[in-house]
Amino acid sequence: MVDGSEHQLDLLILATGFFFNVQNVKKVTGVNGQSLADYWQTGIKNYRSITVPGFPNYFMLIGPSSPVTNLSLIEIAEIGVDYVMQCVQKIRRKEVTTIVPKNCVTDAYTEKLRNAFGETIWTSGCSSWYLDDEGIPATWPWPPSEYRRQLSVPELGDYDVICP
């Protein structure tokens, strides 16, 4: 805590609200005190729109690169909650204590995501809040079925996990 005190918790849930880009995420802090806003200053990167390297046990719903342009927000949230709860259950069962996506996996995923937009309307020079500073859309380039598939089961091999 700010006053230096510590509290034993089984789970802490923070509802930071919906932010479509790096604005207003300065208070989300990962390892070494880096804020999520600082991490995203060189480009918004995350793993499957749910997790971020350097932010252990941090999960987002409807995060950047979610299929907000081609799937219901309710369904995106439901798919995300199911994925997050699978991770939380692994923590509750003491299979793992920490889950954080590997940098190399996140980098490869981000590159694949960016390349998937190709010559779509998203990258045609339009001006939109969906686009980052490099003109890369913060949405999902594939069909909704691919989002469902990718988030059906956490692939622990894609994560650095700490076991008890």
N, C-alpha and C positions, 0 to 999 in steps of 0.2 A: 504494500500500500504506500501511499505518498508519505505517511508518517513513519515508514520503516517496519511496520508490523506485518506479520504473515498470518494467513488464515488457511487452514486445511480444508480443501474442497474436493468433492468427487467430480464436479462438473461446474463450469462457469459458462453461461451463455450471455453474449452481448448482442443486443439488437442495435446495430449502428445505423440502420436505415438504408435506403436505396440511394446509391450514388453511381452515376453512369460513367464516371472517370475518376481521375486521381484527386479531384476536389473533395475536401472534407473527410479524408481517411488518414489525416495526420496523427490521430490518436490511436490508430491500430499499430501496435509496436511488436516487432519480431525480435529475433536474436540480435545481440549486440546493440539493442536500442534503436534499430533502424525502423522508421515508420513505413507503412505501406505506400504512402505518397512518395517518399524518397525512393523506395524500391522501384516504383513505376515511373520515375522521372526519365528513364532511358527507354521507355516503352512498356506498355501494359503486357505483362506476362503472367500467366497462371496455368495451372494444369487442369484441363477439362472444365474450366470455369468455376471450379470448386475450391481448389487449394493453391497455395503459393509457397515457393521455396523460401526458406528462412523464417517461416511463420508456422511453427509446429502446432499441430492440433487446431489450426485455424481453418474454418470452413465457411464458404460463401454460398448463398443461394442467389440465383439469378445474377451471378457475377459477370464480369466482362467476358465476352465470347459465348455467352448463352444464346440459345436460339430465339431471342426476343422478337425477331422479325418474321419467324415462320412457325411459331408454336405458342400456345396459350401460356401466359405467365403462371397460371395455376398449375398447369401440367409440368412446366419447368421446375417450379418449386417442389412439387410432389416427387419428381424424379430425383431432385437434389436432396430432399429430406431423406428419402430411402437410402441413398448413397451415404450420406453423412451418418445416418443411424447405424448402418453396417459398420462404419469405422468406430463409432462410439461404443457399439456392442463389443468390438474387439478390445477396446480399452477397458470396458466394464468387466469383461471376462479375464482381464489381466493377460491377454495374449500379447499385447503391446502396451507401452505407456506413451509413446510418441509416434506420430505419423506426420511426415513432411515430404512433399514431392522432391525427387532428385532434381538438381539443376540441369543435368544433361538431358533427362527425360522431358523436362519442361521446355528447354530450349528446342529440342527436336519437335515437340508438339506445337510450339509457337510457330516454328518455321513451316511446318506442314499446314497449319491453320492459315497463315499469311499467304502461302502459295496457292491455296485452294480458291482464293478469290479471283485469281487470274484476270480475265477481261470482263468481269461482271460489272453491272451498273454501279456497284459499290466503289469500284476503283476507276471510274470514268471521269474523275475530276469534279464531281459534285461536292458541294459544301454541306456537311452534316455533323451534328454532334456525335454521331456514331463513329466518326473517323478520329484516329489519334493524330499526333503531330506529323507522322509519316504518311498519313492518308490510309492507314490500315483500319478496316472496320472492326469495331468491338462487338461483333455479332457472330453468328454461326454460319459457316458456308455450306454445310452439308444438310441432307434431309433430317427431319426430326427423328426418324428411326435410328439414325447413327448416334444421335445424342442419347437416346434410350439405351442403345447397345453399349456405348462407352461407359455409361454410368450404371449399368446393371449390377456390377460387382467390382469393388475396389481391387485393383491389381497391386498387391503389396510389393511386388518386385519393382514397381515404378516409384516406390517411396523409400526414403531412409526411415527405418523404424527402429525404435529402441524397445527392447523387450525387458521385462522385469528380471 
